[in-house]
Amino acid sequence: MESLQAKDGMTCEQFEAYLKSRSQTLMSRPDPDLNKAIMNEEDALNWKISREMLDSWLGLEIESTK
């Protein structure tokens, strides 16, 4: 996740807010170029996978210390 934060210059939460804002803009003002740009943001999936893996690992770590 640190590499994604460094690459995108924002935290996962900030990136999710950014994507939400972009999708709201698209819904209020349809624009084929903007739609294409959003679809090309593959980092969204990388963020999601990284976040879920970290959450899962932290959950396992907590369980193993009980």
C-alpha positions as CSV (number, residue, x, y, z in Angstrom):
1,M,0.0,0.0,0.0
2,E,2.9,2.3,0.7
3,S,4.0,2.1,-3.0
4,L,0.4,3.1,-4.1
5,Q,0.4,6.0,-1.6
6,A,3.7,7.2,-2.9
7,K,2.7,6.8,-6.5
8,D,-0.7,8.5,-6.2
9,G,0.3,10.9,-3.5
10,M,-2.7,10.1,-1.3
11,T,-4.0,7.5,1.2
12,C,-6.5,4.8,0.3
13,E,-9.3,6.8,1.9
14,Q,-8.3,9.9,-0.1
15,F,-8.2,7.8,-3.3
16,E,-11.7,6.4,-2.7
17,A,-13.0,10.0,-2.1
18,Y,-11.3,11.1,-5.3
19,L,-13.0,8.3,-7.3
20,K,-16.4,9.0,-5.7
21,S,-16.0,12.7,-6.7
22,R,-15.0,11.7,-10.3
23,S,-18.0,9.4,-10.6
24,Q,-20.4,12.1,-9.4
25,T,-19.0,14.5,-11.9
26,L,-19.5,11.9,-14.6
27,M,-23.1,11.3,-13.6
28,S,-23.9,15.0,-13.5
29,R,-22.2,15.9,-16.8
30,P,-21.7,12.9,-19.2
31,D,-18.5,13.3,-21.0
32,P,-17.0,10.4,-23.1
33,D,-13.4,11.6,-22.5
34,L,-13.9,11.8,-18.7
35,N,-15.6,8.3,-18.8
36,K,-12.6,6.9,-20.6
37,A,-10.2,8.5,-18.1
38,I,-12.1,7.0,-15.2
39,M,-12.1,3.6,-16.7
40,N,-8.3,3.7,-17.2
41,E,-7.7,4.3,-13.5
42,E,-6.5,0.8,-12.8
43,D,-5.1,1.8,-9.4
44,A,-8.7,1.6,-8.0
45,L,-8.5,-2.2,-8.2
46,N,-4.9,-2.2,-6.8
47,W,-6.0,-0.1,-3.9
48,K,-9.0,-2.3,-3.2
49,I,-6.9,-5.5,-3.3
50,S,-4.1,-4.0,-1.1
51,R,-6.6,-2.7,1.4
52,E,-8.4,-6.0,1.7
53,M,-5.2,-8.0,2.0
54,L,-3.9,-5.7,4.7
55,D,-7.2,-5.8,6.6
56,S,-7.2,-9.6,6.3
57,W,-3.6,-9.9,7.5
58,L,-4.3,-7.6,10.4
59,G,-7.3,-9.6,11.4
60,L,-5.3,-12.8,11.3
61,E,-2.5,-11.2,13.3
62,I,-5.0,-10.2,16.0
63,E,-6.5,-13.7,16.1
64,S,-3.1,-15.3,16.4
65,T,-2.2,-13.1,19.5
66,K,-5.3,-14.1,21.4
